[in-house]
Amino acid sequence: MRQDQLDGLITFVTVAQEKGFTAAAVRLGVSPSAVSQSIRTLEERLGLVLFNRTTRSISLTEAGGRYFEMISPSIDTILGAVDELGEDGEEPSGLLRLNVPRAAFLIVLQPVMKAFLAAHPQVRLEISVENTLIDIVGRGFDAGIRFGDLVEKDMVGVTIGPPISAHIIASPEYVEAHGMPVHPRDLLGHECITFRHVTTGQIERWAFAKGNEEFELAVDGRLTINDSSALVQAALDGLGIAYMINGYIERFIEQGRLVRLLPDWSPSFPGLMLYYPDRRRVPLKLRALIDFLKRPAMDRPVLQLLGDFR
């Protein structure tokens, strides 16, 4: 076997996973033109067209799809061996790629990133924030974070973050101008900020629970948002009443910038879970993050505690 027969294989697998030359170039840390040249050279050597190219997108040809299915497991094994050998040192190092929804980023990652990177200077983080469920293995991520009921059974899951429940929130200015609801159904007469789910396109119904009583309401309002941080900001700006899980909004409540409404009617939801493929050995860089996220806030460096309220 000639040595050049292996040239371009990692680039090919990366382009197929990322579905684009530019995204693959970012992941590989090279220029898009270098990726394009590597693929052209591989196609010429194989005598096959591996990708259908248009001005807007690329996709695998039938031959390219078969080739990807045949070689990608071997490439994963090779890269896994490299990762394991690289983990023989005492310090976590290398690129750690995470896929998370916006809520998970705000609740568990954003408050600790500065302290984590300070504690592990040889680790680099790449975080992809998207609310749609993806194949983290196929997309080349080390781990993902989702709510526990969405994690596949073939993944290893670690519970992280606080217990999750729904909070009804509004600014003090809104409450002063429009009054305080005393029952969830009073919200039907208020200006509510609704949330549209990106994956389904549906407007979220607000769930309530108190004792044995549970129900949902289809609230209404003039503002609809599909982003968690924008939803909270709209509530801070006094645009209406919002429905948001805890973990991110506590700082604003403690600062008096938001008021919690109807606290006795808050239902609980499945907590957040960090998950990763079932491997024989967890990379040291990922183990370091898991250990960091599982530590109580009081045990983390002072650097993180200061960042929580910025």
BAFI-3210 file (N, C-alpha, C; in Angstrom, 3 decimals, decimal comma, padded with zeros to 6 digits):
// residues 310
n [1|2|3|4|5|6|7|8|9|10|11|12|13|14|15|16|17|18|19|20|21|22|23|24|25|26|27|28|29|30|31|32|33|34|35|36|37|38|39|40|41|42|43|44|45|46|47|48|49|50|51|52|53|54|55|56|57|58|59|60|61|62|63|64|65|66|67|68|69|70|71|72|73|74|75|76|77|78|79|80|81|82|83|84|85|86|87|88|89|90|91|92|93|94|95|96|97|98|99|100|101|102|103|104|105|106|107|108|109|110|111|112|113|114|115|116|117|118|119|120|121|122|123|124|125|126|127|128|129|130|131|132|133|134|135|136|137|138|139|140|141|142|143|144|145|146|147|148|149|150|151|152|153|154|155|156|157|158|159|160|161|162|163|164|165|166|167|168|169|170|171|172|173|174|175|176|177|178|179|180|181|182|183|184|185|186|187|188|189|190|191|192|193|194|195|196|197|198|199|200|201|202|203|204|205|206|207|208|209|210|211|212|213|214|215|216|217|218|219|220|221|222|223|224|225|226|227|228|229|230|231|232|233|234|235|236|237|238|239|240|241|242|243|244|245|246|247|248|249|250|251|252|253|254|255|256|257|258|259|260|261|262|263|264|265|266|267|268|269|270|271|272|273|274|275|276|277|278|279|280|281|282|283|284|285|286|287|288|289|290|291|292|293|294|295|296|297|298|299|300|301|302|303|304|305|306|307|308|309|310]
n.u [000,844|000,612|001,803|000,466|-002,130|-003,641|-003,905|-005,954|-008,214|-009,227|-009,987|-011,983|-013,947|-014,573|-015,650|-017,901|-019,304|-019,729|-021,023|-020,114|-017,495|-016,427|-017,249|-015,979|-013,341|-013,038|-013,325|-011,108|-009,062|-007,832|-007,526|-010,429|-009,768|-007,666|-008,968|-010,694|-008,818|-007,632|-009,774|-010,238|-007,834|-008,033|-010,318|-009,356|-007,341|-008,837|-010,498|-013,148|-016,169|-016,886|-018,518|-021,518|-021,618|-022,888|-023,592|-024,540|-024,587|-023,296|-023,321|-023,081|-022,220|-023,641|-021,579|-019,793|-021,223|-021,238|-018,516|-017,967|-019,442|-017,939|-015,322|-015,478|-015,887|-013,320|-011,696|-012,693|-011,823|-009,022|-008,657|-009,661|-007,741|-005,554|-006,462|-006,592|-003,900|-002,888|-003,925|-002,355|-000,780|-000,593|-002,121|-005,226|-005,852|-006,088|-008,672|-011,997|-015,105|-018,422|-021,960|-024,825|-028,068|-029,501|-030,554|-029,136|-026,550|-026,737|-027,435|-025,651|-023,089|-022,149|-021,808|-019,495|-017,409|-015,214|-013,805|-013,274|-011,616|-009,506|-008,609|-007,751|-005,506|-004,541|-006,618|-008,920|-012,028|-014,808|-017,944|-021,041|-024,037|-027,210|-030,631|-031,778|-032,001|-029,177|-026,875|-024,319|-022,028|-021,746|-021,364|-018,987|-018,639|-017,463|-019,142|-022,536|-025,171|-028,318|-031,831|-032,744|-034,728|-034,441|-032,142|-030,454|-030,695|-028,387|-026,289|-023,875|-024,849|-024,638|-025,888|-026,216|-026,048|-028,720|-031,787|-034,636|-037,262|-040,318|-040,535|-042,479|-042,082|-041,569|-040,898|-040,413|-041,535|-043,465|-045,257|-046,072|-047,467|-049,461|-050,462|-050,528|-050,863|-053,044|-053,817|-053,056|-054,814|-055,385|-053,444|-054,324|-055,412|-053,298|-050,357|-048,478|-045,291|-044,644|-043,236|-041,714|-041,047|-038,102|-037,692|-040,232|-041,906|-044,096|-046,054|-045,177|-047,021|-048,012|-047,269|-048,725|-048,683|-049,970|-050,187|-052,487|-053,440|-053,088|-052,447|-052,497|-051,935|-052,826|-051,407|-051,447|-050,100|-048,457|-045,870|-043,637|-041,020|-038,086|-035,846|-034,038|-032,454|-033,139|-035,820|-035,779|-034,544|-036,505|-038,469|-037,053|-036,995|-039,546|-041,624|-043,592|-045,037|-043,116|-042,289|-040,069|-037,440|-035,611|-032,230|-030,804|-032,045|-032,000|-030,114|-031,093|-033,476|-032,524|-031,196|-033,321|-034,333|-036,100|-039,272|-040,634|-043,544|-046,528|-045,323|-046,080|-047,166|-045,384|-044,254|-042,102|-039,349|-037,514|-034,036|-030,920|-028,546|-025,300|-023,981|-022,353|-020,663|-020,662|-017,766|-014,686|-012,806|-012,910|-012,030|-009,479|-009,811|-012,586|-013,429|-012,418|-014,088|-016,589|-016,159|-015,772|-018,252|-019,865|-019,084|-019,996|-021,100|-019,853|-017,436|-016,013|-013,530|-012,969|-013,030|-015,058|-017,365|-017,495|-018,039|-020,627|-022,536|-022,385]
n.v [-001,200|002,157|005,133|007,502|006,762|007,149|009,826|012,665|011,404|011,958|014,585|014,205|012,717|014,616|016,743|015,430|014,981|017,601|018,708|020,640|022,640|024,944|024,817|022,441|023,228|025,088|023,399|021,732|023,514|024,715|026,321|026,950|026,569|024,781|022,521|022,021|021,456|019,148|017,348|017,261|016,092|013,597|012,559|012,406|010,499|008,262|008,030|008,708|010,611|012,205|014,081|015,926|019,101|022,350|025,880|026,592|024,438|021,200|017,664|014,160|011,964|008,942|007,032|008,338|008,263|005,497|005,089|006,698|005,341|003,018|003,799|005,571|004,378|003,279|005,555|006,895|005,107|005,347|008,090|008,008|006,419|008,122|010,191|008,840|008,153|010,686|011,426|010,434|012,084|014,121|016,393|017,743|018,290|019,719|020,002|020,435|019,606|020,654|020,192|021,998|023,092|026,431|027,057|025,306|026,232|028,778|028,136|026,158|026,245|028,890|030,273|029,017|028,861|030,689|030,192|027,446|027,339|028,826|027,131|024,982|025,383|024,205|023,234|023,661|025,087|024,383|025,373|024,534|026,022|025,009|024,240|022,010|018,441|016,419|014,097|013,510|011,984|011,474|014,101|014,740|015,655|015,814|015,613|016,184|018,314|017,965|018,039|015,558|013,689|013,589|012,350|009,796|006,220|004,761|006,283|007,538|009,147|012,044|013,678|017,140|020,538|022,544|021,380|021,489|023,746|025,430|028,953|031,826|035,010|038,563|042,060|044,441|046,882|046,190|044,696|046,643|048,325|046,694|044,936|042,108|038,738|036,356|033,791|031,190|031,363|034,008|035,022|034,984|037,401|039,081|040,639|038,440|037,024|034,996|031,808|030,343|027,140|026,067|023,606|022,394|024,456|025,197|027,153|027,490|025,986|026,951|025,224|024,209|023,333|022,280|020,749|018,219|019,219|019,828|021,518|023,045|026,167|028,121|030,845|034,359|037,038|039,989|039,613|037,251|034,933|033,021|032,362|031,755|033,554|036,004|036,012|036,288|038,792|040,393|040,257|041,533|044,050|044,880|044,113|042,269|039,276|036,389|032,900|030,771|028,457|027,804|028,578|030,291|032,724|033,453|035,304|037,757|037,964|038,087|040,496|042,187|042,884|041,305|039,847|037,065|035,331|033,689|031,435|029,069|027,464|026,167|023,721|020,794|019,780|017,434|017,296|018,793|017,040|015,947|014,210|011,464|009,294|005,753|004,832|003,024|004,432|007,602|010,669|012,716|015,485|015,761|014,447|016,215|018,448|017,343|016,710|019,292|020,534|019,102|019,836|021,603|025,038|026,606|025,390|025,948|027,940|031,326|033,064|032,171|032,588|035,338|035,893|035,003|036,969|038,921]
n.w [000,000|-000,940|000,668|000,104|-000,268|001,973|002,205|002,591|003,614|006,216|005,823|003,865|005,349|007,281|005,749|004,736|007,125|008,075|005,967|004,197|002,718|003,918|006,632|007,322|006,993|009,059|011,272|010,904|011,013|008,811|005,547|003,417|000,712|000,882|001,836|-000,330|-002,352|-001,303|-001,416|-004,186|-005,039|-003,793|-005,094|-007,715|-007,394|-006,629|-008,774|-008,743|-008,327|-005,466|-004,247|-004,864|-006,124|-005,686|-006,084|-003,635|-001,864|-000,845|-001,419|-000,721|-003,374|-004,789|-004,878|-003,195|-000,805|-000,230|000,055|002,276|004,274|004,416|005,216|007,410|010,034|010,480|010,412|012,655|014,612|014,358|015,021|017,590|018,833|018,670|020,316|022,786|023,225|023,393|025,782|027,746|029,256|032,257|032,348|031,217|027,766|024,439|021,832|022,775|021,796|021,918|021,772|022,282|023,514|023,589|026,152|027,864|027,488|028,662|031,294|032,417|031,184|030,397|032,918|033,954|032,140|031,969|034,331|034,030|031,740|032,709|034,706|033,231|031,142|028,800|027,361|024,718|023,888|021,836|021,124|019,948|019,536|019,305|018,940|017,850|017,758|017,229|015,643|017,587|017,358|014,602|013,768|014,881|017,529|020,907|023,096|024,207|025,450|026,785|027,754|030,122|029,279|026,570|025,820|024,110|024,635|024,190|024,939|027,296|030,172|032,243|034,967|035,298|036,551|038,080|039,777|037,662|037,078|036,129|035,810|036,291|035,157|035,415|034,893|037,594|036,874|034,981|036,566|038,387|036,692|035,572|037,451|039,770|038,970|040,520|040,131|037,780|035,540|035,404|033,820|031,244|030,758|030,553|029,080|027,547|026,849|024,301|023,306|020,535|019,420|017,842|016,572|016,161|015,443|016,876|019,189|022,534|025,124|028,377|031,264|034,387|037,846|040,928|043,921|043,435|041,119|037,725|034,708|031,399|029,717|026,903|026,417|025,444|023,484|022,170|021,410|020,175|020,566|019,690|021,123|024,077|025,668|024,531|025,157|027,970|028,109|026,954|028,938|031,009|029,896|030,325|028,637|028,967|030,508|031,117|030,514|031,840|032,397|035,448|036,622|035,029|035,377|038,046|038,963|038,065|039,450|042,093|041,943|041,788|039,342|038,030|038,826|040,446|039,640|040,801|042,275|043,561|041,656|040,021|037,840|037,803|035,714|033,591|034,384|033,197|031,179|030,564|027,854|026,167|023,778|024,433|025,490|025,925|027,320|028,775|027,365|028,812|028,783|028,517|030,840|032,710|032,332|033,023|035,743|036,672|036,206|037,914|040,414|043,386|043,328|045,279|045,580|043,352|041,612|042,802|040,701|038,989|040,499|040,675|038,033|037,710|038,101|036,208]
ca.u [000,000|001,355|001,483|-000,461|-003,503|-004,338|-004,028|-007,269|-009,352|-009,827|-010,663|-013,213|-014,920|-014,986|-016,541|-019,160|-020,002|-020,104|-021,832|-019,632|-016,051|-016,068|-017,392|-014,914|-012,085|-013,017|-013,093|-009,761|-008,084|-007,125|-008,307|-011,355|-009,107|-006,875|-009,927|-011,144|-007,724|-007,472|-010,859|-009,991|-006,736|-008,562|-011,206|-008,525|-006,641|-009,809|-011,245|-014,558|-016,706|-017,391|-019,498|-022,265|-021,348|-023,642|-023,101|-025,062|-024,470|-022,689|-023,867|-022,360|-022,748|-023,909|-020,272|-019,248|-021,926|-020,740|-017,128|-018,049|-019,877|-016,879|-014,083|-015,644|-015,581|-011,874|-011,165|-013,044|-010,936|-007,691|-008,676|-009,831|-006,444|-004,725|-006,945|-006,223|-002,468|-002,664|-004,419|-001,461|-000,203|-001,318|-002,962|-006,173|-005,405|-006,713|-009,943|-013,195|-016,246|-019,691|-023,184|-025,754|-029,119|-029,248|-030,840|-028,033|-025,406|-026,951|-027,592|-024,533|-021,771|-021,720|-021,292|-018,256|-016,401|-014,012|-013,055|-012,804|-010,478|-008,388|-008,107|-007,176|-005,012|-004,202|-007,866|-009,646|-013,450|-015,632|-019,325|-022,044|-025,327|-028,348|-031,705|-032,226|-031,283|-028,271|-026,016|-023,052|-020,934|-021,599|-020,905|-017,647|-018,597|-017,055|-020,272|-023,648|-025,995|-029,745|-032,660|-032,551|-035,682|-034,124|-030,866|-030,629|-030,344|-027,058|-025,302|-023,577|-025,378|-024,253|-026,751|-025,491|-026,902|-029,693|-033,124|-035,273|-038,698|-040,767|-040,713|-043,203|-041,298|-041,875|-040,154|-041,208|-042,284|-044,669|-046,180|-046,640|-048,397|-050,544|-050,949|-049,979|-051,849|-053,153|-054,070|-052,545|-055,768|-055,326|-052,479|-055,033|-055,709|-052,041|-049,480|-047,502|-044,280|-044,720|-042,009|-041,941|-039,990|-037,447|-037,799|-041,605|-042,629|-045,276|-045,979|-045,158|-048,101|-047,467|-047,748|-048,826|-048,959|-050,054|-050,847|-052,973|-053,991|-052,145|-053,093|-051,716|-052,636|-052,339|-051,440|-051,364|-049,390|-048,069|-044,473|-043,240|-039,564|-037,633|-034,523|-034,210|-031,870|-033,953|-037,061|-035,504|-034,280|-037,788|-039,090|-036,295|-037,358|-040,914|-042,539|-044,651|-044,750|-042,438|-042,246|-038,674|-036,910|-034,618|-030,834|-030,207|-032,745|-031,896|-029,314|-031,935|-034,432|-031,788|-030,879|-034,553|-034,679|-037,255|-040,108|-041,220|-044,980|-047,188|-044,299|-046,674|-047,712|-044,268|-044,004|-040,716|-039,030|-036,255|-032,856|-029,965|-027,634|-024,206|-023,937|-021,268|-020,727|-020,200|-016,415|-013,919|-012,076|-013,357|-010,879|-009,190|-010,383|-014,011|-013,555|-012,166|-015,293|-017,628|-015,844|-015,944|-019,680|-020,508|-018,677|-020,867|-020,604|-018,982|-016,127|-015,329|-012,684|-013,638|-013,174|-016,373|-018,425|-017,598|-018,619|-022,034|-023,449|-022,062]
ca.v [000,000|003,407|006,014|008,558|006,264|007,626|011,278|013,253|010,654|012,700|015,740|013,704|012,383|015,864|017,447|014,686|015,203|019,010|019,053|021,868|022,829|025,999|024,296|021,455|023,962|025,643|022,294|021,194|024,565|025,017|027,189|026,235|026,164|023,578|021,418|021,749|020,817|017,797|016,513|017,056|015,129|012,284|012,105|012,023|009,255|007,165|007,961|008,814|011,894|011,912|015,079|016,781|020,473|023,469|027,151|026,792|023,291|019,985|016,418|012,985|011,172|007,563|006,419|008,991|007,749|004,155|005,229|007,238|004,257|002,017|004,239|006,414|003,681|003,147|006,877|007,139|004,285|005,960|009,328|007,638|005,966|009,319|010,881|008,094|008,306|012,064|011,601|009,799|013,091|014,375|017,566|017,727|019,142|019,494|020,642|019,789|020,097|020,402|020,628|022,275|024,063|027,733|027,039|024,637|027,144|029,846|027,639|025,398|026,492|030,284|030,702|028,364|028,758|031,453|029,485|026,166|027,577|029,263|025,969|024,010|026,256|023,474|022,811|024,621|024,760|024,789|025,129|024,765|026,243|024,760|023,597|020,784|017,231|015,981|012,941|014,107|011,152|011,750|015,474|014,898|016,306|014,962|015,437|017,107|018,555|018,043|017,632|014,126|012,848|013,610|011,675|008,429|005,188|004,197|007,260|007,667|010,426|012,542|014,781|018,361|021,702|022,522|020,863|022,418|023,991|026,592|030,202|032,909|036,186|039,862|043,151|045,180|047,941|045,600|044,335|047,873|048,907|045,797|044,154|040,783|037,652|035,523|032,431|031,090|031,777|035,466|035,362|035,138|038,823|039,822|040,627|037,366|036,861|033,589|031,194|029,416|026,132|026,037|022,289|022,062|025,630|025,413|028,069|026,735|026,121|027,080|024,166|024,586|022,207|022,608|019,602|017,254|019,941|020,102|021,924|023,905|027,319|028,734|032,279|035,154|038,302|040,567|039,326|035,842|034,830|031,620|032,298|031,868|034,776|037,120|035,957|036,888|040,211|041,056|040,402|042,586|045,329|045,226|043,905|041,336|038,175|035,308|031,559|030,391|027,572|028,413|028,276|031,466|033,964|033,757|036,526|038,920|038,026|038,555|041,905|042,953|043,280|040,484|039,369|035,753|035,304|032,385|030,418|027,808|026,734|025,819|022,285|020,371|019,185|016,677|018,145|018,748|015,905|015,879|012,836|011,177|007,890|004,745|004,463|002,329|005,409|008,971|011,563|013,476|016,829|015,657|014,110|017,443|019,276|016,679|016,917|020,715|020,845|018,406|020,443|022,691|026,375|027,142|024,750|026,396|029,095|032,607|033,663|031,828|033,178|036,741|035,965|034,623|038,091|039,931]
ca.w [000,000|-000,978|001,778|-000,280|-000,297|003,166|002,156|002,318|004,158|007,332|005,219|003,241|006,386|007,922|004,820|004,701|008,382|008,205|004,792|003,585|002,754|004,865|007,995|007,523|007,133|010,416|012,203|010,719|011,228|007,561|004,665|002,534|-000,529|001,181|001,901|-001,694|-003,080|-000,763|-001,949|-005,619|-005,163|-003,412|-006,166|-008,870|-007,072|-006,611|-010,029|-008,371|-007,871|-004,115|-003,819|-005,779|-005,728|-006,258|-005,529|-002,278|-000,968|-001,376|-000,869|-001,169|-004,471|-004,365|-004,604|-002,012|000,366|000,061|000,529|003,640|005,170|004,563|005,863|008,592|011,297|010,644|010,749|014,056|015,438|014,322|015,793|018,985|019,334|018,842|021,514|023,990|023,440|023,811|027,139|028,703|030,125|033,493|032,192|030,101|026,674|023,146|021,504|023,302|021,003|022,595|021,109|023,379|023,241|024,195|027,587|028,552|027,480|029,631|032,662|032,992|030,587|030,441|034,221|034,390|031,080|032,273|035,369|033,504|030,858|033,549|035,443|032,283|030,069|027,575|026,722|023,898|023,800|020,701|021,528|018,923|020,187|018,420|019,695|017,201|018,131|016,167|015,913|017,999|016,860|013,178|013,565|015,430|018,838|022,024|024,015|024,044|026,636|026,497|028,882|030,299|028,558|025,143|025,596|023,616|025,616|023,952|025,374|028,726|030,612|033,563|035,361|035,659|036,734|039,170|039,445|036,736|037,194|035,371|036,542|035,628|035,518|034,816|035,517|038,591|036,196|034,384|037,651|038,929|035,722|035,166|038,569|040,037|038,846|041,726|039,652|036,409|034,503|035,290|032,777|029,974|030,608|030,579|027,910|027,753|025,804|023,946|022,791|019,427|019,352|016,534|015,940|015,758|014,981|017,704|020,321|023,788|026,094|029,716|032,168|035,798|038,745|042,356|044,530|042,444|039,969|036,650|033,459|030,517|029,173|025,670|026,682|024,229|023,604|020,882|021,125|020,144|020,433|019,632|021,733|025,523|026,217|024,055|025,936|029,280|027,911|026,729|030,256|031,691|029,286|030,699|027,518|029,319|031,415|030,399|031,104|031,634|033,426|036,325|036,361|034,398|035,743|039,471|039,173|037,822|040,561|043,267|041,723|041,772|037,980|037,682|039,926|040,179|039,847|040,967|042,550|044,025|040,518|039,133|037,667|037,618|034,425|033,611|034,453|032,097|031,210|029,606|027,352|025,230|023,347|025,388|025,124|026,962|028,107|028,557|027,224|030,020|028,648|028,807|032,256|033,470|032,277|033,813|037,157|036,968|036,229|039,028|041,681|043,846|042,972|046,319|045,489|042,156|041,867|043,009|039,380|038,431|041,297|040,273|036,696|037,703|038,215|035,211]
c.u [000,875|000,888|000,426|-001,905|-004,313|-004,551|-005,469|-008,436|-010,023|-010,559|-011,985|-014,290|-015,445|-015,939|-017,902|-019,970|-020,526|-020,968|-021,417|-018,131|-015,655|-016,147|-016,300|-013,568|-011,940|-012,683|-011,661|-008,669|-007,242|-008,017|-009,294|-010,709|-008,256|-007,775|-010,366|-010,073|-007,526|-008,538|-010,653|-008,897|-007,215|-009,452|-010,398|-007,821|-007,584|-010,498|-012,736|-014,921|-017,393|-018,503|-020,211|-022,107|-022,291|-023,077|-023,521|-024,819|-023,685|-023,376|-023,063|-023,028|-023,041|-022,600|-019,648|-019,907|-021,443|-019,320|-017,111|-018,441|-018,771|-015,702|-014,299|-015,437|-014,087|-011,228|-011,466|-012,135|-009,534|-007,644|-008,858|-008,532|-005,516|-005,134|-006,482|-004,734|-002,138|-003,106|-003,502|-000,768|-001,083|-002,302|-003,943|-005,707|-006,193|-008,046|-011,105|-014,405|-017,550|-020,841|-024,260|-026,891|-028,830|-029,488|-029,705|-026,794|-025,553|-026,902|-026,325|-023,159|-021,301|-021,189|-019,923|-017,136|-015,108|-013,154|-012,506|-011,574|-009,263|-007,764|-007,410|-006,664|-004,674|-005,431|-008,445|-011,091|-014,024|-017,059|-020,253|-023,410|-026,435|-029,377|-032,208|-031,377|-030,431|-027,564|-024,638|-021,857|-020,679|-021,065|-019,562|-017,556|-018,168|-018,231|-021,361|-024,310|-027,434|-030,518|-032,729|-033,484|-035,406|-032,846|-031,112|-030,082|-028,942|-025,937|-025,058|-024,019|-024,964|-025,137|-025,914|-026,505|-027,923|-030,954|-033,881|-036,775|-039,037|-040,931|-041,516|-042,558|-041,798|-041,028|-041,024|-042,055|-043,564|-045,696|-046,842|-047,694|-049,618|-051,085|-050,356|-051,059|-051,858|-053,439|-053,546|-053,511|-055,863|-054,377|-053,141|-055,424|-054,472|-051,324|-048,378|-046,551|-044,214|-043,427|-042,353|-040,768|-039,428|-037,708|-039,195|-042,362|-043,843|-044,998|-046,085|-046,390|-047,488|-048,108|-047,720|-049,160|-048,939|-050,833|-051,215|-053,500|-052,893|-052,922|-052,136|-052,586|-051,995|-052,460|-051,233|-050,609|-048,949|-046,639|-044,211|-041,751|-039,187|-036,246|-034,650|-033,661|-032,645|-035,280|-036,870|-035,266|-035,567|-038,539|-038,378|-036,676|-038,802|-041,941|-043,664|-044,189|-044,169|-042,437|-040,875|-038,234|-035,838|-033,207|-030,090|-030,778|-032,587|-031,146|-030,167|-032,990|-033,746|-031,428|-032,121|-034,977|-035,836|-037,976|-040,670|-042,694|-045,468|-046,193|-044,867|-047,167|-046,614|-044,077|-042,513|-040,554|-037,758|-035,051|-031,954|-028,985|-026,552|-024,071|-022,841|-021,332|-020,142|-018,838|-015,723|-013,230|-012,555|-012,127|-010,708|-009,803|-011,882|-014,241|-013,352|-013,398|-016,408|-017,393|-016,085|-017,423|-020,395|-020,123|-019,672|-020,249|-019,628|-017,571|-015,353|-014,480|-013,490|-013,897|-014,554|-017,485|-018,606|-018,284|-020,104|-022,976|-023,077|-023,050]
c.v [001,243|004,325|007,041|008,078|006,726|009,133|011,696|012,544|011,392|013,932|015,318|013,421|013,652|016,651|016,761|014,932|016,634|019,498|020,388|022,001|023,860|025,507|023,273|022,150|024,552|024,553|021,768|022,237|024,872|025,920|026,365|025,773|024,919|022,351|021,025|021,017|019,386|016,855|016,251|016,007|013,720|011,729|011,659|010,701|008,060|006,975|008,025|010,261|011,623|012,859|015,698|018,210|021,430|024,746|027,335|025,623|022,180|018,791|015,262|012,383|009,761|006,854|007,017|008,501|006,361|004,217|005,727|006,147|003,251|002,519|004,995|005,660|003,542|004,471|007,211|006,355|004,889|007,214|009,050|007,166|007,141|010,067|010,176|008,224|009,720|012,335|010,984|010,796|013,331|015,522|017,390|018,698|018,823|020,203|019,805|020,405|019,666|020,917|020,795|023,169|025,362|027,718|026,399|025,516|028,204|029,333|027,015|025,742|027,932|030,701|030,130|028,394|029,476|030,723|028,159|026,355|028,065|028,083|024,970|024,753|025,531|022,946|023,970|024,152|025,239|024,392|025,500|024,854|026,052|023,924|022,313|019,600|016,763|014,702|013,476|013,286|011,454|013,133|015,754|015,640|015,306|014,654|016,423|017,328|018,702|017,784|016,108|013,248|012,796|012,858|010,223|007,409|004,622|005,162|007,141|009,059|010,772|013,742|015,960|019,479|021,522|021,758|021,927|022,519|025,251|027,793|031,178|034,202|037,433|040,914|043,821|046,273|047,400|045,294|045,574|048,445|048,034|044,916|042,760|039,715|036,803|034,066|032,355|031,576|033,295|035,900|035,553|036,590|039,695|039,747|039,602|037,279|035,376|033,123|030,188|028,442|026,055|024,722|022,002|023,236|025,969|026,433|027,254|027,041|026,131|026,050|024,661|023,350|022,699|021,497|018,584|017,915|020,258|020,497|022,783|025,046|027,755|030,243|033,042|036,449|038,772|040,251|037,834|035,763|033,353|031,434|032,600|033,172|036,009|037,179|036,626|038,383|040,993|041,250|041,496|043,969|045,731|045,007|042,922|040,292|037,021|034,028|031,002|029,450|028,300|028,022|029,439|032,755|034,345|035,056|037,771|039,084|038,568|040,031|042,786|043,412|042,460|040,080|038,012|035,772|033,868|031,267|029,072|026,933|026,246|024,311|022,005|019,696|018,341|017,611|017,981|017,600|016,095|014,430|012,690|009,700|006,960|004,232|003,754|003,317|006,814|009,869|012,451|014,871|016,821|015,324|015,346|018,338|018,663|016,914|018,364|021,064|020,207|018,992|021,508|024,041|026,912|026,543|025,178|027,615|030,376|033,296|033,401|032,521|034,647|036,864|035,657|035,818|039,242|039,885]
c.w [000,000|000,144|001,388|-000,381|000,907|003,148|001,855|002,958|005,318|006,807|004,598|004,280|007,045|007,040|004,771|005,966|008,498|007,049|004,173|003,725|003,812|006,295|008,308|007,729|008,530|011,425|012,114|010,952|010,013|006,712|003,835|001,245|-000,317|001,256|000,502|-002,494|-002,611|-001,309|-003,436|-005,833|-004,834|-004,511|-007,384|-008,606|-007,110|-007,951|-009,807|-008,077|-006,535|-003,677|-005,019|-005,287|-006,435|-005,639|-004,081|-001,341|-001,651|-000,734|-001,431|-002,407|-003,948|-004,021|-003,344|-000,732|000,759|000,631|001,976|004,627|005,421|005,395|007,172|009,908|011,541|011,016|012,204|014,991|015,501|015,179|017,274|019,609|019,567|020,099|022,780|024,277|023,915|025,221|028,177|029,620|031,339|033,354|031,034|029,021|025,417|023,005|022,027|022,616|021,647|021,746|022,169|022,890|023,982|025,703|028,371|028,581|028,561|031,069|033,207|032,423|030,749|031,817|034,581|033,358|031,439|033,297|034,858|032,632|031,645|034,293|034,533|031,046|028,772|026,840|025,929|023,769|022,482|021,022|020,392|019,602|019,156|019,169|019,061|017,657|016,953|016,596|016,285|017,507|015,386|012,882|014,233|016,742|019,909|022,945|023,651|025,392|026,162|027,785|028,906|029,503|027,060|024,805|025,195|024,627|025,409|024,324|026,880|029,147|032,028|033,884|035,832|035,895|037,832|038,786|038,648|037,003|036,415|036,292|035,676|036,094|034,787|035,511|036,576|037,944|035,569|035,470|038,232|037,997|035,481|036,285|038,631|039,849|040,112|041,378|038,222|035,339|034,389|034,185|031,416|029,717|030,611|029,235|028,177|026,566|025,473|023,282|021,702|019,342|017,939|015,824|015,403|015,156|015,820|018,805|021,613|024,634|027,490|030,649|033,610|036,615|040,181|043,034|043,473|041,175|038,962|035,395|032,650|030,022|027,863|025,854|025,381|024,525|022,242|020,489|021,229|019,811|020,383|020,241|023,229|026,083|025,768|024,811|027,295|029,143|027,683|028,050|031,054|031,176|029,570|029,616|027,825|030,310|030,601|031,217|030,793|032,740|034,236|035,914|035,758|034,960|037,213|039,744|039,027|038,923|041,805|043,154|041,730|040,401|037,427|038,960|039,527|040,559|040,033|041,291|042,992|042,874|039,562|039,019|037,492|036,260|034,544|033,582|033,243|032,290|030,158|029,161|026,295|024,853|024,404|024,942|026,279|027,886|027,755|028,425|028,451|029,962|028,944|030,268|033,120|033,484|033,123|035,299|037,566|037,104|037,416|040,379|042,096|043,534|044,002|046,252|044,249|042,478|042,013|041,686|038,794|039,187|040,957|038,930|036,680|037,617|037,286|034,064]
res [m|r|q|d|q|l|d|g|l|i|t|f|v|t|v|a|q|e|k|g|f|t|a|a|a|v|r|l|g|v|s|p|s|a|v|s|q|s|i|r|t|l|e|e|r|l|g|l|v|l|f|n|r|t|t|r|s|i|s|l|t|e|a|g|g|r|y|f|e|m|i|s|p|s|i|d|t|i|l|g|a|v|d|e|l|g|e|d|g|e|e|p|s|g|l|l|r|l|n|v|p|r|a|a|f|l|i|v|l|q|p|v|m|k|a|f|l|a|a|h|p|q|v|r|l|e|i|s|v|e|n|t|l|i|d|i|v|g|r|g|f|d|a|g|i|r|f|g|d|l|v|e|k|d|m|v|g|v|t|i|g|p|p|i|s|a|h|i|i|a|s|p|e|y|v|e|a|h|g|m|p|v|h|p|r|d|l|l|g|h|e|c|i|t|f|r|h|v|t|t|g|q|i|e|r|w|a|f|a|k|g|n|e|e|f|e|l|a|v|d|g|r|l|t|i|n|d|s|s|a|l|v|q|a|a|l|d|g|l|g|i|a|y|m|i|n|g|y|i|e|r|f|i|e|q|g|r|l|v|r|l|l|p|d|w|s|p|s|f|p|g|l|m|l|y|y|p|d|r|r|r|v|p|l|k|l|r|a|l|i|d|f|l|k|r|p|a|m|d|r|p|v|l|q|l|l|g|d|f|r]
***
